[in-house]
Amino acid sequence: MLPTRLHPGSRTIGLATLALAATALAGCQSIAGIQPVSQVRVIDASPDAPALDIHQNSATALYNIGFGTVSSYVSVDSGPSTHAAYTAGTQQQLSQIRASLIPGSQYTVLAGNVVANLQMTVLKDQSIPAPAGQVALRFLDQTTRVGALDIYLLPPGQAPIVASPLIAGATFASNTGYINAPAGTYSIVAYPAGTVPLNTAAPAYTGSQLYYPAGSARTVILIDQPTVPAATPGLQVLIADDFDPST
């Protein structure tokens, strides 16, 4: 049998094929080398701080964040990072914190306490569904003037006197972690800790009835109510959407 003879152009075609394969491989390596990202949002819970610019590493990630603001999530590089709060529009740094961000995860950078002692905390947010038929609720107490609180989650028509507090004795900087509760419509009601909620006992806060869908995750932030000097300290509540199922 005669040996197979290559066409004169076959070697050229083979080399071209190898070159294309090498180019494709280089492209894959480039894609694989893209810096992984995390999602970060900012919550400003400091009652007397000025508006804030939040820097992530050396870049400004969010501008002019005011008291009571829950920002949208923004993409930032994963891995070791530094988050710093500056007085908006200036180079005056008020606080900073270091953290390591996991690729694909969501985080809250919380700025709280009075401006003279501004504290930053990085919290990992729930980005997966709550168990079937449940809602995941995390409570963060950032009140500096109100004192310890008992917090109730009341469905329509239910009086607090016949319910037990979901959280007893919440104090400044407390973080409950995520608590699973049946999905549904609730009002958040807060009383000074230890109060027996009779008809004559005025709550520190009564929220509107809100629907919490099954599978969702929410962060509930207790913050001070802006007051004029000598006014009675008050309480307000922010609710941040951490996760909603696609359906």
Number of C-alpha atoms within 10 A of each C-alpha: 3 4 5 6 6 8 8 8 8 10 11 11 11 11 11 12 12 12 12 12 12 12 12 12 12 12 12 11 11 10 10 10 9 8 11 15 18 18 20 24 21 22 22 24 28 26 22 16 20 16 19 23 23 26 18 20 15 10 11 14 18 19 15 15 20 20 21 19 15 21 17 13 16 15 14 20 18 18 14 11 16 13 21 24 26 21 19 18 11 9 10 11 15 17 18 18 15 15 14 11 22 17 15 13 15 22 21 20 22 20 26 26 23 16 15 11 12 17 19 22 15 19 15 14 22 22 16 14 17 25 15 11 14 20 24 26 22 20 22 21 23 28 30 21 15 18 14 19 26 22 24 21 21 21 16 12 8 12 13 21 11 9 12 13 19 13 16 17 15 23 19 19 16 13 16 13 16 17 16 17 17 16 19 16 15 19 18 18 20 27 23 21 17 11 13 13 17 12 10 7 11 13 18 17 17 17 14 10 15 13 12 20 18 20 22 26 27 21 21 17 21 26 27 23 17 14 12 8 7 6 8 10 17 15 19 16 22 16 14 17 15 20 20 18 13 7 4
